[in-house]
């Protein structure tokens, strides 16, 4: 997992899609939490999973405009 997280990414992606799926996660108590996925499409058309993040469940539609707390890249809020 560490190797995958630290792998080099492409410098340019033709498109980046960000979406979420809500799943039940038990952390002392079962709750619905979103799992966010960022998927990039390379210039040659290959799909790359850029990252996955678990949300807290309190995010709304505005969350897609923000970067998850654990993902710190230049330009993230």
C-alpha positions as CSV (number, residue, x, y, z in Angstrom):
1,X,0.0,0.0,0.0
2,X,2.8,2.4,0.9
3,X,4.4,1.7,-2.5
4,X,1.1,2.5,-4.3
5,X,0.6,5.7,-2.3
6,X,4.1,7.0,-3.1
7,X,4.2,6.1,-6.8
8,X,4.9,8.8,-9.3
9,X,1.8,10.2,-11.1
10,X,1.6,11.6,-14.6
11,X,2.4,15.3,-15.0
12,X,-0.8,15.9,-17.0
13,X,-4.2,14.2,-17.1
14,X,-6.7,14.8,-19.9
15,X,-9.5,14.6,-17.3
16,X,-9.9,14.0,-13.6
17,X,-13.1,12.6,-12.1
18,X,-14.0,12.8,-8.4
19,X,-16.9,10.8,-7.0
20,X,-18.0,9.0,-3.9
21,X,-19.8,6.0,-2.7
22,X,-21.4,5.8,0.7
23,X,-20.7,2.7,2.7
24,X,-21.5,1.5,6.2
25,X,-18.3,1.5,8.4
26,X,-18.1,0.3,11.9
27,X,-15.8,2.3,14.1
28,X,-17.2,1.6,17.6
29,X,-20.6,2.4,16.0
30,X,-21.9,1.6,12.5
31,X,-22.3,4.8,10.4
32,X,-22.7,5.7,6.7
33,X,-19.4,7.3,5.5
34,X,-18.4,8.4,2.0
35,X,-15.4,6.9,0.3
36,X,-14.0,9.4,-2.2
37,X,-12.2,8.3,-5.4
38,X,-10.1,10.5,-7.7
39,X,-9.6,8.9,-11.1
40,X,-7.4,10.5,-13.8
41,X,-7.5,9.7,-17.5
42,X,-4.0,9.9,-19.1
43,X,-3.4,11.5,-22.5
44,X,-3.2,8.0,-24.0
45,X,-6.7,7.1,-22.5
46,X,-5.5,4.9,-19.6
47,X,-7.5,5.3,-16.3
48,X,-5.4,5.8,-13.1
49,X,-6.8,5.8,-9.6
50,X,-5.1,8.8,-8.1
51,X,-6.3,8.4,-4.6
52,X,-9.0,7.1,-2.2
53,X,-10.2,8.9,1.0
54,X,-12.7,8.1,3.7
55,X,-14.9,11.1,4.7
56,X,-16.5,11.6,8.0
57,X,-20.0,11.6,6.7
58,X,-20.6,15.3,7.5
59,X,-19.5,16.6,4.1
60,X,-22.0,18.0,1.7
61,X,-21.8,18.7,-2.0
62,X,-19.4,21.5,-1.3
63,X,-16.8,18.9,-0.2
64,X,-16.0,18.2,-3.9
65,X,-14.5,21.8,-4.0
66,X,-12.1,21.0,-1.2
67,X,-9.2,18.6,-0.8
68,X,-9.5,15.9,1.9
69,X,-7.5,16.8,5.1
70,X,-5.1,13.9,4.6
71,X,-4.2,14.9,1.0
72,X,-1.9,17.9,1.1
73,X,-0.9,19.2,-2.3
74,X,-0.2,22.7,-3.4
75,X,-3.5,24.4,-4.2
76,X,-5.6,22.4,-1.8
77,X,-7.7,24.4,0.7
